[in-house]
Amino acid sequence: MVTDQATYNRKKFRNQILIFIVKLAVYLAVVYVNFTQHEWFEKHAIAARIANALSIFLGANLLISIGWIVMISWYLRKNRMQRLTRDNFVLGLNRISSVLNTIFALISIMVAFGVNIADLFVSVSIAAAAFALLSKDYVTNMINGLIIMFSDQLSLGDQVRVGEYRGKVLDITLINVVLQNDDDDIVLIPNSVIFSTMVLNQSKQNIKKLTIEFELDLKYQSSPDELEKELKGVLRPFATNITENSFSLKILEIKKDLVHYKVQFLIPRPDKETERKMRRLLINTILSFSGREVNAEDEPL
């Protein structure tokens, strides 16, 4: 699997280099024609505009590609990485490259249609200011998205909890963070919410906690030690999936008719299927306690 991924990355990199060479060759050809066929272009205004538009777009695209390659090379050397992986920094560079390419593509289209760039710049500046005022939430989301991409606080693949939502970070866009929860549902959380809400990142601890809170009626109540012993017993087949000495059973609150418990332990290697099995086993055991009538002589003091 690792070999296949490495082969795919090398093939993808070679394709990118090939595309870069093709774009460079086309750009040089367009520039050469512009300089050598000046008189012909004076007679054919439409062809001249198209050639200028191509030279602007390809020139900008090549500069963006060179900048991307330089930044990626610096990033690989800095982190002593042998191959390119999909992480926040690469994701951020890709998003910025896409935005810049889109901007220059629009400018090139305007040039091809004969729009004056100076007048366009003034008009766009005024329109951009008005657009920023009318859509400040959208702009804020974009800025927050870039900050998330270039920070190490939230990374692709992290297991996080944002408010009531919990899941794995699948993607970070300029608009939202994409989570996949335990039910394999896709949850989109706006970047502004990430910045204004407390985020619990379990992956940064290199461990994951499995927590279950429950209440038991006092008339079915046995001693906490007996309850803890039985819950540990049912988890014995999963001993290799639980960090040693991390299991704990806490009494959160004693009410009039109920006792509020919390059982918690650490999982060194997150495994969704194993977590589901352990959670279901614990819940079944807890439910079995709810059906046990405690004799008077057995009730805890």
C-alpha positions as CSV (number, residue, x, y, z in Angstrom):
1,M,0.0,0.0,0.0
2,V,2.8,2.4,0.9
3,T,4.6,1.4,-2.3
4,D,1.5,2.1,-4.4
5,Q,1.1,5.5,-2.7
6,A,4.7,6.4,-3.3
7,T,4.4,5.3,-7.0
8,Y,1.3,7.4,-7.4
9,N,3.0,10.4,-5.8
10,R,6.0,10.1,-8.2
11,K,3.8,9.7,-11.2
12,K,1.7,12.7,-10.2
13,F,4.9,14.8,-9.7
14,R,6.2,13.7,-13.1
15,N,2.9,14.8,-14.7
16,Q,3.1,18.1,-13.0
17,I,6.7,18.7,-14.3
18,L,5.5,17.6,-17.8
19,I,2.6,20.1,-17.7
20,F,4.9,22.8,-16.5
21,I,7.3,22.2,-19.4
22,V,4.4,22.3,-21.9
23,K,3.1,25.6,-20.4
24,L,6.6,27.0,-20.6
25,A,7.0,26.0,-24.2
26,V,3.6,27.5,-25.1
27,Y,4.4,30.7,-23.3
28,L,7.8,31.1,-25.0
29,A,6.1,30.4,-28.4
30,V,3.5,33.1,-27.7
31,V,6.1,35.6,-26.6
32,Y,8.2,34.8,-29.7
33,V,5.2,35.3,-32.0
34,N,4.3,38.6,-30.3
35,F,7.8,40.0,-30.9
36,T,8.3,38.6,-34.4
37,Q,4.9,39.1,-35.9
38,H,4.2,42.6,-34.6
39,E,3.1,44.0,-37.9
40,W,0.7,41.1,-38.5
41,F,-0.9,41.6,-35.0
42,E,-1.4,45.3,-35.8
43,K,-3.7,44.3,-38.7
44,H,-5.5,41.6,-36.7
45,A,-6.6,43.2,-33.4
46,I,-8.6,40.3,-32.1
47,A,-5.6,37.9,-32.5
48,A,-3.4,40.4,-30.8
49,R,-5.7,40.6,-27.8
50,I,-5.9,36.8,-27.6
51,A,-2.1,36.5,-27.8
52,N,-1.7,39.2,-25.0
53,A,-4.3,37.4,-22.9
54,L,-2.4,34.1,-23.3
55,S,0.9,35.6,-22.4
56,I,-0.5,37.3,-19.3
57,F,-2.2,34.1,-18.1
58,L,0.6,31.7,-18.9
59,G,3.2,34.1,-17.5
60,A,1.4,34.5,-14.2
61,N,0.6,30.8,-14.1
62,L,4.3,29.9,-14.6
63,L,5.4,32.3,-11.8
64,I,2.8,30.8,-9.5
65,S,4.0,27.3,-10.3
66,I,7.6,28.3,-9.7
67,G,6.6,29.8,-6.4
68,W,4.7,26.7,-5.5
69,I,7.7,24.4,-6.4
70,V,10.1,26.6,-4.4
71,M,7.8,26.7,-1.3
72,I,7.2,22.9,-1.5
73,S,10.9,22.2,-1.8
74,W,11.7,24.4,1.2
75,Y,8.9,22.7,3.2
76,L,10.3,19.2,2.4
77,R,13.8,20.2,3.3
78,K,12.7,21.9,6.5
79,N,10.7,18.9,7.7
80,R,13.2,16.4,6.2
81,M,10.5,14.7,4.2
82,Q,11.3,12.3,1.4
83,R,8.0,12.8,-0.5
84,L,5.1,15.1,-0.7
85,T,2.1,14.4,1.6
86,R,-1.3,16.0,1.8
87,D,-1.2,18.2,4.9
88,N,-2.2,21.7,5.9
89,F,0.7,23.6,4.4
90,V,0.4,21.9,1.0
91,L,-3.4,22.4,1.2
92,G,-3.0,26.1,1.9
93,L,-0.5,26.6,-1.0
94,N,-2.9,24.8,-3.3
95,R,-5.8,27.0,-2.3
96,I,-3.8,30.2,-2.7
97,S,-2.5,29.0,-6.1
98,S,-6.1,28.3,-7.2
99,V,-7.3,31.7,-6.2
100,L,-4.4,33.5,-7.9
101,N,-4.8,31.5,-11.1
102,T,-8.5,32.3,-11.1
103,I,-7.8,36.0,-10.7
104,F,-5.3,36.0,-13.6
105,A,-7.7,33.9,-15.7
106,L,-10.4,36.6,-15.3
107,I,-7.9,39.4,-16.1
108,S,-6.8,37.5,-19.2
109,I,-10.4,37.1,-20.4
110,M,-11.0,40.8,-19.9
111,V,-7.8,41.5,-22.0
112,A,-9.1,39.2,-24.7
113,F,-12.3,41.2,-24.9
114,G,-10.4,44.5,-25.1
115,V,-11.1,45.8,-21.6
116,N,-8.7,48.4,-20.4
117,I,-6.7,47.0,-17.4
118,A,-6.2,50.4,-15.7
119,D,-9.9,51.2,-15.8
120,L,-10.7,47.7,-14.8
121,F,-8.4,47.9,-11.8
122,V,-10.1,51.1,-10.5
123,S,-13.5,49.6,-11.1
124,V,-12.6,46.3,-9.4
125,S,-11.0,48.1,-6.4
126,I,-14.3,50.0,-5.8
127,A,-16.4,46.9,-6.4
128,A,-14.1,44.8,-4.1
129,A,-14.5,47.3,-1.3
130,A,-18.2,47.2,-1.6
131,F,-18.2,43.4,-1.9
132,A,-16.1,43.1,1.2
133,L,-18.5,45.2,3.2
134,L,-21.5,43.3,2.0
135,S,-20.0,39.9,2.4
136,K,-17.6,40.3,5.4
137,D,-18.7,37.0,6.8
138,Y,-17.6,35.2,3.7
139,V,-14.3,37.1,3.6
140,T,-13.7,36.3,7.3
141,N,-14.3,32.6,6.6
142,M,-11.7,32.7,3.8
143,I,-9.1,34.4,6.0
144,N,-9.9,32.0,8.9
145,G,-9.5,29.1,6.5
146,L,-6.1,30.2,5.4
147,I,-5.0,30.6,9.1
148,I,-6.2,27.1,9.9
149,M,-4.4,25.7,6.9
150,F,-1.0,27.2,7.8
151,S,-1.3,26.5,11.5
152,D,-0.5,23.1,13.2
153,Q,-3.4,23.3,15.6
154,L,-5.8,21.5,13.3
155,S,-4.6,19.0,10.7
156,L,-6.1,16.7,8.1
157,G,-7.0,13.3,9.8
158,D,-7.3,14.8,13.3
159,Q,-10.1,13.5,15.6
160,V,-11.8,16.7,16.9
161,R,-14.9,17.8,18.7
162,V,-16.5,21.1,17.9
163,G,-19.4,21.9,20.2
164,E,-21.8,18.9,19.8
165,Y,-20.1,17.6,16.7
166,R,-17.3,15.0,16.8
167,G,-15.4,13.4,14.0
168,K,-12.3,13.2,11.7
169,V,-11.1,16.2,9.7
170,L,-11.4,15.2,6.0
171,D,-10.7,18.5,4.4
172,I,-10.2,22.2,5.1
173,T,-11.6,24.6,2.5
174,L,-11.7,28.4,2.4
175,I,-15.3,28.2,3.6
176,N,-15.5,25.4,6.1
177,V,-13.9,22.4,7.8
178,V,-15.3,19.0,6.7
179,L,-15.7,16.4,9.4
180,Q,-16.7,12.7,9.2
181,N,-18.5,11.6,12.3
182,D,-18.8,8.1,13.8
183,D,-21.9,7.5,11.7
184,D,-19.9,8.3,8.6
185,D,-22.0,11.5,8.1
186,I,-20.3,14.5,6.5
187,V,-20.5,17.6,8.7
188,L,-19.6,21.0,7.4
189,I,-18.5,23.5,10.0
190,P,-17.9,27.2,9.0
191,N,-14.3,28.4,9.7
192,S,-15.7,31.3,11.7
193,V,-17.3,28.8,14.0
194,I,-14.0,27.0,14.5
195,F,-12.5,30.3,15.7
196,S,-15.4,31.2,18.0
197,T,-16.0,27.8,19.6
198,M,-13.9,25.6,21.9
199,V,-12.3,22.8,19.8
200,L,-11.1,19.6,21.4
201,N,-8.3,18.0,19.3
202,Q,-7.8,14.5,20.6
203,S,-5.2,13.6,17.9
204,K,-2.6,16.2,19.2
205,Q,-2.4,14.1,22.3
206,N,-1.5,11.0,20.2
207,I,-4.2,9.2,22.1
208,K,-8.0,9.0,22.1
209,K,-10.3,8.8,25.0
210,L,-13.4,6.7,25.0
211,T,-15.9,8.1,27.4
212,I,-19.4,6.9,28.4
213,E,-21.6,8.7,30.9
214,F,-24.6,6.9,32.4
215,E,-27.0,6.9,35.4
216,L,-28.1,4.0,37.5
217,D,-31.1,3.9,39.7
218,L,-30.3,3.5,43.4
219,K,-32.6,0.5,43.7
220,Y,-30.5,-1.3,41.2
221,Q,-27.2,0.0,42.6
222,S,-24.3,-2.2,43.5
223,S,-21.0,-0.9,44.8
224,P,-18.8,1.2,42.5
225,D,-15.9,-1.2,43.0
226,E,-18.1,-4.1,41.8
227,L,-19.3,-2.1,38.8
228,E,-15.8,-1.1,37.9
229,K,-14.6,-4.7,38.3
230,E,-17.3,-6.0,35.9
231,L,-16.7,-3.3,33.3
232,K,-13.0,-4.0,33.3
233,G,-13.8,-7.7,33.0
234,V,-15.8,-7.4,29.8
235,L,-13.0,-5.3,28.3
236,R,-10.4,-7.9,28.9
237,P,-10.5,-9.2,25.3
238,F,-9.5,-5.7,24.2
239,A,-6.6,-5.3,26.6
240,T,-4.2,-4.6,23.7
241,N,-6.4,-1.7,22.5
242,I,-6.5,0.1,25.9
243,T,-3.7,2.0,27.5
244,E,-2.5,0.3,30.6
245,N,-3.8,1.7,33.9
246,S,-5.9,4.3,32.1
247,F,-9.4,2.8,33.0
248,S,-11.3,4.9,35.5
249,L,-14.9,4.9,36.8
250,K,-15.9,8.2,38.4
251,I,-19.0,9.2,40.3
252,L,-20.0,12.6,38.9
253,E,-23.1,13.2,41.0
254,I,-25.3,11.5,43.5
255,K,-28.9,12.4,43.1
256,K,-32.0,11.5,45.1
257,D,-32.8,8.4,43.1
258,L,-29.8,8.1,40.7
259,V,-26.0,8.0,40.6
260,H,-24.3,9.7,37.7
261,Y,-21.2,7.8,36.5
262,K,-18.5,8.4,33.9
263,V,-16.3,5.5,32.6
264,Q,-13.3,6.6,30.6
265,F,-10.1,5.0,29.2
266,L,-7.4,5.8,26.7
267,I,-7.0,4.2,23.3
268,P,-3.4,4.3,22.0
269,R,-4.3,3.4,18.4
270,P,-7.6,4.8,17.2
271,D,-9.7,2.1,15.5
272,K,-13.3,3.0,14.7
273,E,-14.6,-0.6,14.5
274,T,-12.9,-1.7,17.7
275,E,-14.2,1.4,19.5
276,R,-17.7,0.6,18.4
277,K,-17.4,-2.9,19.7
278,M,-16.0,-1.8,23.1
279,R,-18.7,0.9,23.4
280,R,-21.5,-1.5,22.6
281,L,-20.1,-4.1,25.0
282,L,-19.9,-1.5,27.8
283,I,-23.4,-0.2,27.2
284,N,-24.9,-3.8,27.2
285,T,-23.1,-4.4,30.5
286,I,-24.4,-1.2,32.0
287,L,-27.9,-2.0,30.9
288,S,-27.6,-5.4,32.5
289,F,-26.9,-3.7,35.8
290,S,-30.1,-1.8,35.5
291,G,-32.1,-5.1,35.7
292,R,-30.4,-6.4,38.8
293,E,-32.4,-5.9,42.0
294,V,-30.0,-5.4,45.0
295,N,-30.7,-7.2,48.2
296,A,-30.8,-5.1,51.4
297,E,-27.8,-6.8,52.9
298,D,-25.8,-6.2,49.6
299,E,-26.6,-2.5,49.4
300,P,-23.5,-0.2,49.8
301,L,-23.2,1.8,53.0
